[in-house]
Amino acid sequence: MPTDTKYRILIATNHLDTVGGTEVYTYYFLGSLKKVPGLILEYFTFKKGDTSEKIEKELGIPFKSHNDYDLIIANHNTTVNYLFGQGPIIQICHGTLPPLEQPSPLAFRHIAVSEETAAHLRVKGFDAEVILNGIDTRIFQPQQALNDPPEKLLSLCQSETANELLKKACESEGISFQSINKFVNPTFDIAPEINRADIVVGLGRSVYDAMACGRPCIVFDQRSYNGNLGDGYLDPADFDNYVRYNCSGRYLRKSFSEKNLREEIKKYNPRDGAGLRQITLKKLNMDENAKQILHLGLQIPYRGKFIHQLKTVAIYYKYKSIFKEQKRLFKERIREAYREGKTKKSLMDMVHGEKFPFHIRLSLYLFIFKLS
């Protein structure tokens, strides 16, 4: 790891105006990197807000102020495209379905947060190192003992339909029910709420946060892209299979009724909380995972903007379908900005700010010219 040499590092995320999985990941990732000596850290986002304010005020890390970095670690393909040419870029892909998580050919290297995501990237033509999601195990740690039998269930589901099922299941089992939905009543400081519960229900990062707090979990939600889907009660002995799919519910792919959820609640064992905490310390420790990502990034040979731009022109046709999808997504951004009253000149400036290959930039300029 770097000690004497100073490295200028930029961490980029599409939006930091709300509280969500990748936004929270960015905050704690920066917090871990801040502990590494020899780093000059900055962040970048298109949308500032709640999380970016915490990054600046609590971590003391400023917004992007340079155009040349020793390493750029990007969480979304939009930031890869925008920052291309300002340093070697490593893209962290947090999933398989969201458009923002699709791999950008402009990144030098890709990291996947699960085996499922890595397999998805290979299908797209990209090799990826698997480094699991990281959790700040000092913020997220057990603060109070679990009850036996359980007295309270906390749902971190993003679906009101899922919450209705869970609420009814809890009523039938005589358990107190609480729901925190990031779209309804979001909170960044979720650890105290998790610690007041005996069981936590959710997907992905919600599960990992609960594990770090030593809370038994049920992997379940009903989201638009998944439907009613889950893996059920998280058995510590089977964690490696759950995490292969980022605790997304796509390991066992079960659908759950109120009756099924009651059966999962009855599997509760307070001893599992300690087992899940130990797994978190071993495999999901943000400090260690952040160092792995940094180490991989600083090994990238970077020979300047011009050489990489030539390389990008050469690979354009190899990854034409991906560039085509990125062009489609950017056209949607142009249409939205145009409807909001942006001038054609400002739209041209938007395209100029991106680092797309010449083929795409020309196509977008023509698209703007034809707008009426």
C-alpha positions in Angstrom: 0.0 0.0 0.0 1.2 3.6 -0.6 3.0 5.2 2.2 5.6 7.8 1.1 4.3 8.6 -2.4 1.3 10.9 -2.7 -1.5 9.7 -4.9 -4.4 11.8 -6.1 -7.5 9.7 -6.0 -11.0 10.6 -7.3 -14.1 8.6 -6.2 -17.1 9.1 -8.6 -20.8 8.2 -8.2 -23.6 9.3 -10.5 -25.7 10.9 -7.8 -25.2 11.6 -4.1 -28.3 13.6 -3.5 -30.3 10.9 -1.8 -29.8 7.9 0.6 -29.4 4.6 -1.3 -27.1 1.6 -1.5 -24.4 3.0 -3.7 -24.5 6.5 -2.1 -23.9 4.9 1.3 -21.2 2.7 -0.1 -19.4 5.7 -1.5 -19.5 7.5 1.9 -18.0 4.5 3.8 -15.6 3.7 1.0 -14.2 7.2 1.2 -14.1 6.9 5.0 -11.9 3.8 4.7 -9.6 5.3 2.0 -9.1 8.3 4.3 -7.3 6.0 6.7 -4.7 5.0 4.1 -1.6 7.2 4.2 -0.4 8.9 1.1 -3.8 9.6 -0.5 -5.2 12.9 -1.6 -8.9 12.2 -1.9 -11.6 14.0 -3.8 -15.1 13.0 -5.0 -17.3 13.6 -8.0 -21.0 13.4 -8.7 -23.5 14.9 -11.1 -26.1 15.5 -8.3 -25.1 16.9 -5.0 -27.3 16.6 -1.9 -27.6 14.7 1.4 -24.8 12.2 1.0 -22.3 14.6 -0.7 -22.9 17.1 2.2 -21.9 14.3 4.7 -18.8 13.5 2.6 -17.7 17.2 2.8 -18.7 18.0 6.3 -18.0 14.8 8.2 -15.1 13.3 6.2 -13.6 16.6 5.0 -13.2 15.3 1.5 -13.7 18.0 -1.3 -15.4 18.0 -4.6 -13.3 17.4 -7.8 -10.8 20.3 -8.4 -8.4 18.8 -10.9 -8.4 17.3 -14.4 -5.6 14.7 -13.8 -5.6 11.9 -11.3 -3.4 8.9 -10.4 -6.6 6.8 -10.1 -10.3 7.3 -10.6 -12.6 4.8 -9.0 -16.1 5.0 -10.5 -19.4 3.5 -9.3 -21.5 4.1 -12.5 -20.8 4.0 -16.2 -21.9 7.7 -16.6 -19.1 8.9 -14.5 -16.6 6.7 -16.4 -17.7 8.3 -19.6 -17.5 11.8 -18.2 -14.1 11.4 -16.5 -12.4 9.4 -19.3 -9.0 10.9 -20.2 -8.4 12.3 -16.7 -6.6 9.3 -15.3 -6.9 5.5 -15.3 -10.4 4.4 -14.3 -11.6 1.4 -12.5 -15.4 0.8 -12.5 -17.1 -1.0 -9.7 -20.3 -2.7 -10.9 -22.8 -3.3 -8.1 -25.4 -5.3 -10.0 -26.6 -6.9 -13.3 -29.8 -5.1 -14.1 -29.7 -1.3 -13.6 -28.5 0.6 -16.7 -26.0 2.6 -14.6 -24.3 -0.6 -13.5 -23.5 -1.8 -17.0 -19.8 -1.9 -17.8 -18.2 1.0 -19.7 -15.5 0.0 -22.3 -13.8 3.3 -21.3 -12.8 1.8 -17.9 -9.3 0.3 -17.7 -10.5 -2.4 -15.3 -13.8 -3.7 -13.7 -14.6 -4.9 -10.3 -17.8 -6.9 -9.5 -19.4 -7.0 -6.0 -20.6 -10.6 -6.6 -19.9 -13.7 -8.7 -23.3 -13.2 -10.4 -22.2 -9.7 -11.5 -18.8 -11.0 -12.6 -20.5 -13.6 -14.8 -22.7 -10.9 -16.3 -19.6 -8.8 -17.1 -18.0 -11.8 -18.8 -21.0 -12.2 -21.0 -20.6 -8.6 -22.0 -16.9 -9.2 -22.8 -15.2 -7.9 -19.7 -13.1 -9.7 -17.1 -13.7 -8.6 -13.5 -12.2 -9.1 -10.1 -14.8 -10.0 -7.4 -14.5 -7.9 -4.3 -17.5 -8.1 -2.0 -19.5 -5.1 -0.7 -17.8 -3.4 2.2 -19.3 -2.5 5.6 -17.9 -0.1 8.3 -17.8 -2.7 11.1 -17.2 0.0 13.7 -20.3 1.9 12.9 -22.3 -1.3 12.2 -21.7 -3.5 15.2 -23.9 -5.2 17.9 -25.1 -2.6 20.5 -27.6 -4.7 22.4 -28.5 -8.4 23.0 -31.0 -10.2 20.9 -34.2 -11.4 22.4 -35.3 -15.0 22.5 -38.0 -15.4 21.2 -37.8 -12.3 18.9 -39.7 -9.3 19.8 -39.2 -6.9 16.9 -38.7 -7.2 13.1 -37.3 -4.3 11.1 -38.1 -4.2 7.4 -35.7 -2.4 5.0 -37.8 -3.4 2.0 -38.4 -0.9 -0.8 -41.9 -2.3 -1.5 -45.0 -1.4 0.4 -46.5 -4.7 -0.9 -43.7 -6.6 0.8 -44.2 -4.5 4.0 -47.8 -5.3 4.1 -47.1 -9.1 4.0 -44.4 -8.7 6.7 -46.7 -6.6 8.9 -49.4 -9.3 8.8 -46.9 -12.0 9.4 -45.6 -10.2 12.5 -49.1 -9.6 13.8 -49.8 -13.3 13.6 -46.5 -14.1 15.4 -47.0 -11.4 18.1 -43.9 -9.5 17.0 -43.5 -5.7 16.7 -43.1 -4.5 13.2 -41.1 -1.4 11.9 -40.5 -0.3 8.3 -37.8 2.0 7.0 -38.2 2.5 3.2 -35.6 4.7 1.5 -38.3 6.1 -0.8 -40.7 6.9 2.1 -38.7 7.6 5.3 -35.0 7.4 4.5 -32.3 7.7 7.1 -28.5 7.5 6.7 -27.8 6.5 10.3 -29.6 3.2 10.1 -27.3 1.3 12.6 -29.2 2.3 15.8 -32.5 1.2 14.2 -31.0 -2.2 13.2 -29.7 -2.7 16.7 -33.2 -2.2 18.2 -34.5 -5.1 16.1 -34.1 -8.9 16.5 -34.7 -9.7 12.8 -34.0 -7.6 9.7 -35.6 -8.1 6.3 -34.2 -6.7 3.0 -31.9 -7.3 0.1 -28.3 -6.5 -0.7 -26.6 -3.9 1.5 -29.5 -3.9 4.0 -28.6 -7.5 4.7 -24.9 -6.8 5.1 -25.6 -3.9 7.5 -27.8 -6.2 9.6 -25.2 -8.9 9.6 -22.5 -6.5 10.9 -24.9 -5.6 13.7 -25.2 -9.3 14.6 -28.9 -9.5 13.5 -30.4 -12.6 11.9 -31.8 -11.7 8.5 -34.5 -12.7 6.0 -33.5 -12.0 2.4 -36.7 -10.8 0.7 -38.4 -7.9 -1.1 -40.9 -7.3 -3.9 -39.2 -5.0 -6.4 -40.2 -4.1 -9.9 -37.3 -5.8 -11.6 -37.5 -9.0 -9.4 -41.1 -9.4 -8.4 -41.9 -11.2 -5.1 -38.5 -12.9 -4.6 -36.2 -13.9 -1.9 -33.8 -16.5 -0.4 -35.6 -16.5 3.0 -33.8 -16.9 6.4 -30.1 -16.4 6.1 -28.3 -19.5 7.4 -24.7 -18.5 8.2 -23.4 -21.9 7.0 -24.8 -21.1 3.6 -23.7 -17.5 3.3 -21.2 -18.1 0.4 -24.1 -19.2 -1.8 -26.3 -16.2 -0.8 -23.5 -13.7 -1.5 -22.7 -15.2 -4.9 -25.9 -13.3 -5.9 -25.2 -10.3 -3.6 -28.1 -11.4 -1.3 -30.5 -10.3 -4.0 -33.0 -13.1 -3.6 -31.8 -14.7 -6.9 -30.0 -17.6 -5.2 -33.1 -19.7 -4.1 -35.5 -17.4 -6.0 -38.5 -18.2 -3.8 -41.8 -16.3 -3.7 -43.3 -15.6 -0.3 -46.8 -15.4 1.0 -47.7 -14.2 4.5 -47.7 -17.9 5.6 -44.2 -18.4 4.1 -42.8 -15.4 5.8 -44.2 -16.6 9.2 -42.3 -19.9 8.6 -39.1 -17.9 7.9 -39.5 -15.9 11.1 -39.9 -19.1 13.1 -36.4 -20.2 11.9 -35.0 -17.3 14.1 -32.0 -18.4 16.2 -30.2 -15.6 18.2 -26.9 -17.6 17.9 -26.9 -17.0 14.2 -26.4 -13.3 14.9 -22.9 -13.9 16.2 -22.1 -16.1 13.3 -23.2 -13.5 10.8 -21.1 -10.8 12.6 -18.0 -13.0 12.3 -18.6 -13.5 8.5 -18.9 -9.7 8.2 -15.5 -9.1 9.9 -13.8 -11.7 7.7 -15.4 -11.1 4.3 -17.2 -7.7 4.3 -14.8 -5.4 6.1 -14.8 -2.1 4.2 -11.3 -1.2 5.3 -9.8 -4.4 3.8 -12.0 -4.4 0.7 -11.2 -0.8 0.0 -7.4 -1.5 0.2 -7.9 -4.4 -2.3 -9.6 -2.1 -4.8 -7.0 0.6 -4.3 -4.2 -1.9 -4.8 -5.7 -3.2 -8.0 -6.2 0.3 -9.3 -2.7 1.6 -8.6 -1.3 -1.3 -10.6 -2.9 -0.1 -13.8 -0.2 1.2 -16.3 -1.3 4.6 -17.5 0.5 6.1 -20.5 -1.4 9.2 -21.0 -4.7 10.3 -22.5 -3.7 10.2 -26.1 -2.7 6.5 -26.1 -5.9 5.5 -24.3 -8.0 7.5 -26.7 -6.4 5.7 -29.6 -7.1 2.4 -27.9 -10.8 3.4 -27.4 -11.2 4.1 -31.1 -9.7 0.6 -31.8 -12.1 -1.2 -29.5 -15.2 0.8 -30.6 -16.4 -1.9 -33.0 -15.7 -4.7 -30.6 -18.0 -3.1 -28.0 -20.4 -1.4 -30.5 -23.5 -2.7 -28.8 -22.5 -1.3 -25.4 -21.6 2.1 -26.9 -25.0 2.1 -28.7 -26.7 1.6 -25.3 -24.7 4.4 -23.7 -25.6 6.6 -26.6 -29.3 5.8 -26.2 -29.2 6.6 -22.4 -27.4 9.9 -23.1 -30.0 10.9 -25.7 -32.6 10.5 -22.9 -30.6 12.9 -20.8 -30.5 15.4 -23.7 -34.2 15.1 -24.3 -34.9 15.7 -20.5 -32.6 18.7 -20.5 -34.2 20.1 -23.6 -37.7 19.8 -22.1 -36.4 21.7 -19.1 -35.4 24.6 -21.3 -31.7 24.0 -21.9 -30.4 25.7 -25.1 -28.8 23.7 -27.9 -25.5 25.3 -27.1 -25.7 24.0 -23.5 -26.7 20.6 -24.8 -23.6 20.6 -27.1 -21.5 21.5 -24.0 -23.0 18.5 -22.2 -21.8 16.2 -25.0 -18.4 18.0 -25.1 -18.0 17.4 -21.4 -18.3 13.6 -21.9 -15.3 11.6 -23.2 -17.2 9.5 -25.8 -15.4 8.2 -28.9 -15.7 10.5 -31.9 -18.4 8.3 -33.5 -20.8 8.8 -30.6 -20.1 12.5 -30.1 -20.8 13.2 -33.7 -24.0 11.2 -33.5 -25.1 13.1 -30.4 -24.3 16.5 -32.0 -26.5 15.6 -35.0 -29.2 14.5 -32.6 -29.2 17.9 -30.9 -29.1 19.7 -34.2 -32.4 17.9 -35.3 -34.2 18.7 -32.0 -37.3 20.9 -32.4 
